Amino acid sequence: MTGYYYKQTTDDKQAGIRVGNDGFRGEVLALGPVVRTTFGKVPLTFQWQHEFMAHNRPQGDKFWIKSVFRF
């Protein structure tokens, strides 16, 4: 399982003036599965994170592929 929690701690501003009544502070929680494997000596990580409970920001999905190579 993988995930993250994001909470904006400062107000959004335009021309030095706070935007909206609450400063338009964003917040979101994302969770999803992770799979780790190796191909020979090359480790691979596949992750999918689905964002939900989004407030004042876009909501979506993220798919990550990570690897490490040694030279």
C-alpha positions as CSV (number, residue, x, y, z in Angstrom):
1,M,0.0,0.0,0.0
2,T,1.2,3.5,-0.8
3,G,-0.2,7.0,-0.4
4,Y,0.2,10.5,0.7
5,Y,-1.7,13.3,2.5
6,Y,-1.3,16.9,1.2
7,K,-2.4,20.0,3.1
8,Q,-1.6,23.5,1.9
9,T,-0.6,25.7,4.9
10,T,-0.6,29.1,3.3
11,D,-3.3,31.1,1.6
12,D,-3.4,31.6,-2.2
13,K,-3.0,35.2,-3.1
14,Q,-3.5,37.2,-6.3
15,A,-1.9,40.7,-6.5
16,G,-1.1,40.4,-2.7
17,I,-4.8,39.8,-1.8
18,R,-6.0,36.5,-0.3
19,V,-8.3,34.5,-2.6
20,G,-11.7,33.4,-1.3
21,N,-12.9,33.3,2.3
22,D,-10.6,30.5,3.4
23,G,-7.5,31.4,1.3
24,F,-8.4,28.5,-1.1
25,R,-6.1,26.1,0.8
26,G,-5.9,22.7,-0.8
27,E,-6.1,19.3,0.8
28,V,-6.2,15.8,-0.5
29,L,-5.6,12.1,0.5
30,A,-4.3,9.5,-2.0
31,L,-4.0,5.7,-1.5
32,G,-3.3,2.8,-3.8
33,P,-1.4,-0.4,-4.4
34,V,2.4,-0.9,-5.0
35,V,4.2,-3.8,-6.6
36,R,7.9,-4.3,-6.4
37,T,9.9,-6.8,-8.5
38,T,13.3,-7.2,-10.0
39,F,14.5,-8.1,-13.5
40,G,17.9,-9.5,-13.0
41,K,19.7,-6.9,-10.9
42,V,17.3,-4.1,-11.9
43,P,14.6,-3.3,-9.3
44,L,11.2,-2.0,-10.5
45,T,8.4,-0.4,-8.6
46,F,4.9,0.1,-10.0
47,Q,2.5,2.4,-8.0
48,W,-1.0,3.6,-8.6
49,Q,-2.4,6.4,-6.3
50,H,-6.0,7.4,-6.4
51,E,-6.8,10.9,-4.9
52,F,-10.0,11.3,-3.0
53,M,-11.4,13.7,-0.4
54,A,-9.9,16.6,-2.5
55,H,-10.8,20.1,-1.4
56,N,-9.8,23.2,-3.3
57,R,-7.6,21.3,-5.8
58,P,-8.1,18.9,-8.8
59,Q,-8.7,15.2,-8.0
60,G,-7.2,12.5,-10.1
61,D,-5.0,9.4,-10.4
62,K,-1.2,8.9,-10.5
63,F,0.7,6.0,-12.0
64,W,4.4,5.7,-11.2
65,I,7.1,3.4,-12.6
66,K,10.5,3.7,-10.7
67,S,13.8,1.9,-11.3
68,V,17.4,2.2,-10.2
69,F,20.4,1.6,-12.5
70,R,24.0,1.2,-11.4
71,F,26.8,2.2,-13.7
